[in-house]
């Protein structure tokens, strides 16, 4: 069975101690922006639910926004909280 989502994380051979120490401060701008995007994502999820119930389709623009938000959130979470990578996440949810 193939899954619609896959996450691949390479094992870091060496992790920078300095960026690990300051990571919590480095992700503050991301957290501020993601807070407001989260409010929009919740509203979009509610609108999407009604659209799916009444039309039977997930509107493409609402789906694109949701994937944009969740990609960005996953990158920031993996960088700042899980320490999965040293690569600073971009300010976007693009692929």
C-alpha positions as CSV (number, residue, x, y, z in Angstrom):
1,X,0.0,0.0,0.0
2,X,1.4,3.4,-0.9
3,X,0.8,6.3,1.5
4,X,-0.1,9.8,0.3
5,X,2.5,11.4,2.6
6,X,6.1,10.4,3.1
7,X,8.7,12.0,5.4
8,X,12.3,11.3,4.8
9,X,14.9,12.5,7.3
10,X,18.6,11.8,6.9
11,X,20.6,11.1,10.0
12,X,22.9,14.1,10.9
13,X,26.4,12.9,11.4
14,X,27.4,16.1,13.1
15,X,25.1,18.7,14.6
16,X,26.1,22.3,15.3
17,X,26.1,23.0,19.0
18,X,25.8,26.8,18.5
19,X,22.7,26.7,16.3
20,X,21.2,24.1,18.5
21,X,21.6,26.4,21.5
22,X,20.1,29.4,19.7
23,X,17.4,27.5,17.9
24,X,14.5,28.6,20.1
25,X,15.4,32.2,19.5
26,X,15.9,31.6,15.7
27,X,12.4,30.2,15.2
28,X,10.5,33.1,17.0
29,X,9.8,34.9,13.6
30,X,8.4,31.6,12.2
31,X,6.2,31.0,15.3
32,X,4.7,34.5,15.1
33,X,3.8,34.1,11.4
34,X,2.6,30.5,11.9
35,X,0.3,31.7,14.7
36,X,-1.6,33.9,12.4
37,X,-1.6,31.3,9.6
38,X,-2.9,28.8,12.1
39,X,-5.9,31.0,12.7
40,X,-6.5,31.2,9.0
41,X,-6.0,27.4,8.6
42,X,-8.7,26.7,11.2
43,X,-11.2,29.0,9.5
44,X,-10.3,27.4,6.1
45,X,-10.8,23.9,7.6
46,X,-14.3,24.9,8.7
47,X,-15.1,26.4,5.3
48,X,-13.6,23.3,3.6
49,X,-15.8,21.0,5.7
50,X,-19.0,22.8,4.6
51,X,-17.8,22.8,1.0
52,X,-17.1,19.0,1.1
53,X,-20.4,18.3,2.7
54,X,-22.4,20.3,0.2
55,X,-20.5,19.8,-3.0
56,X,-18.6,16.6,-2.4
57,X,-15.3,18.2,-3.5
58,X,-12.4,19.8,-1.6
59,X,-11.9,23.3,-3.2
60,X,-8.5,23.4,-4.8
61,X,-7.5,26.8,-3.4
62,X,-8.4,25.8,0.2
63,X,-6.5,22.5,-0.2
64,X,-3.4,24.4,-1.5
65,X,-3.5,26.7,1.5
66,X,-3.8,23.8,3.9
67,X,-0.8,22.0,2.4
68,X,1.2,25.2,2.3
69,X,0.5,25.8,6.1
70,X,1.2,22.2,7.1
71,X,4.5,22.0,5.1
72,X,5.8,25.2,6.7
73,X,4.7,24.0,10.2
74,X,6.3,20.6,9.7
75,X,9.6,22.2,8.7
76,X,9.7,24.6,11.7
77,X,8.6,21.8,14.1
78,X,11.4,19.5,12.8
79,X,14.0,22.2,13.0
80,X,13.1,23.9,16.3
81,X,11.6,21.2,18.5
82,X,12.7,17.8,17.2
83,X,16.2,18.9,16.2
84,X,16.0,16.8,13.0
85,X,18.0,19.1,10.9
86,X,20.5,22.1,11.0
87,X,19.1,23.6,7.9
88,X,17.1,26.8,8.7
89,X,13.5,26.5,7.4
90,X,12.5,28.9,4.6
91,X,9.7,31.4,5.2
92,X,7.3,29.5,2.9
93,X,5.4,26.3,2.6
94,X,6.5,25.6,-1.0
95,X,7.8,22.2,-1.9
